[in-house]
C-alpha cells in the first residue's frame, strides 16, 4: 500500500542506500512519487523504478524519439 509521507520521510527514503538497485536506480515501492530528487539534490531528478508510470514515461520518450527521427529523414 502506497501512502503519502512528510518531507522528512521522503528525504530519508531517498538517502537510504537500500532503496537503490546497483547503487544508481531508485527502486522504492513505498514511495508513491514517480519522479524524485537524486541523493545529491544539485544533480537533478531521477525516476522511481518501482512505480509503473516510470515505464510509461520511458516508453513515451522512446517512441517520441523514434517518431522525430523518422520525421527528420
Kinemage of the C-alpha trace (Angstrom):
@kinemage 1
@onewidth
@group {chain A} dominant
@subgroup {mainchain}
@vectorlist {calphas} color= white
{ca unk a 1} P 0.000 0.000 0.000
{ca unk a 2} L 1.380 3.361 -1.018
{ca unk a 3} L 0.997 6.303 1.312
{ca unk a 4} L 1.959 9.944 1.273
{ca unk a 5} L 4.854 10.738 3.561
{ca unk a 6} L 6.028 14.017 5.012
{ca unk a 7} L 9.131 15.761 3.641
{ca unk a 8} L 11.425 14.300 6.317
{ca unk a 9} L 10.373 10.741 5.496
{ca unk a 10} L 10.731 11.391 1.754
{ca unk a 11} L 14.277 12.673 2.281
{ca unk a 12} L 15.124 9.698 4.475
{ca unk a 13} L 13.914 7.250 1.824
{ca unk a 14} L 15.947 8.967 -0.903
{ca unk a 15} L 19.115 8.898 1.199
{ca unk a 16} L 18.717 5.220 2.148
{ca unk a 17} L 21.135 3.104 0.043
{ca unk a 18} L 18.810 0.091 0.414
{ca unk a 19} L 16.338 1.841 -1.905
{ca unk a 20} L 18.765 1.721 -4.832
{ca unk a 21} L 19.423 -1.130 -7.245
{ca unk a 22} L 23.081 -1.357 -8.274
{ca unk a 23} L 23.607 1.946 -6.462
{ca unk a 24} L 22.060 4.118 -9.193
{ca unk a 25} L 18.427 3.105 -9.856
{ca unk a 26} L 15.962 4.341 -7.230
{ca unk a 27} L 13.529 1.492 -6.515
{ca unk a 28} L 11.162 2.065 -3.592
{ca unk a 29} L 7.653 0.642 -3.732
{ca unk a 30} L 6.661 2.553 -0.569
{ca unk a 31} L 7.327 5.882 -2.308
{ca unk a 32} L 4.328 6.858 -4.457
{ca unk a 33} L 6.225 9.530 -6.411
{ca unk a 34} L 7.290 8.809 -9.966
{ca unk a 35} L 9.955 11.493 -10.233
{ca unk a 36} L 12.139 12.036 -7.168
{ca unk a 37} L 15.194 14.180 -6.436
{ca unk a 38} L 18.563 12.459 -6.597
{ca unk a 39} L 20.575 11.839 -3.435
{ca unk a 40} L 22.695 14.845 -4.309
{ca unk a 41} L 19.914 17.382 -4.940
{ca unk a 42} L 22.145 19.581 -7.081
{ca unk a 43} L 22.346 16.830 -9.743
{ca unk a 44} L 18.629 16.951 -10.520
{ca unk a 45} L 15.922 14.323 -10.563
{ca unk a 46} L 15.559 10.607 -11.194
{ca unk a 47} L 12.764 8.099 -11.707
{ca unk a 48} L 11.346 5.703 -9.138
{ca unk a 49} L 11.597 2.373 -10.965
{ca unk a 50} L 9.169 0.721 -8.540
{ca unk a 51} L 6.405 2.951 -9.908
{ca unk a 52} L 4.709 1.570 -13.058
{ca unk a 53} L 4.292 5.064 -14.513
{ca unk a 54} L 8.079 5.254 -14.841
{ca unk a 55} L 7.994 2.653 -17.586
{ca unk a 56} L 5.263 4.583 -19.404
{ca unk a 57} L 7.477 7.676 -19.311
{ca unk a 58} L 10.439 5.726 -20.685
{ca unk a 59} L 8.314 4.177 -23.461
{ca unk a 60} L 6.885 7.599 -24.313
{ca unk a 61} L 10.349 9.122 -24.644
{ca unk a 62} L 11.488 6.161 -26.753
{ca unk a 63} L 8.532 6.385 -29.136
{ca unk a 64} L 8.793 10.170 -29.420
{ca unk a 65} L 12.453 9.845 -30.369
{ca unk a 66} L 11.541 7.236 -32.997
{ca unk a 67} L 8.807 9.472 -34.416
{ca unk a 68} L 11.021 12.575 -34.543
{ca unk a 69} L 13.849 10.537 -36.046
{ca unk a 70} L 11.503 9.188 -38.698
{ca unk a 71} L 10.123 12.673 -39.473
{ca unk a 72} L 13.623 14.124 -39.946
{ca unk a 73} L 14.678 11.641 -42.654
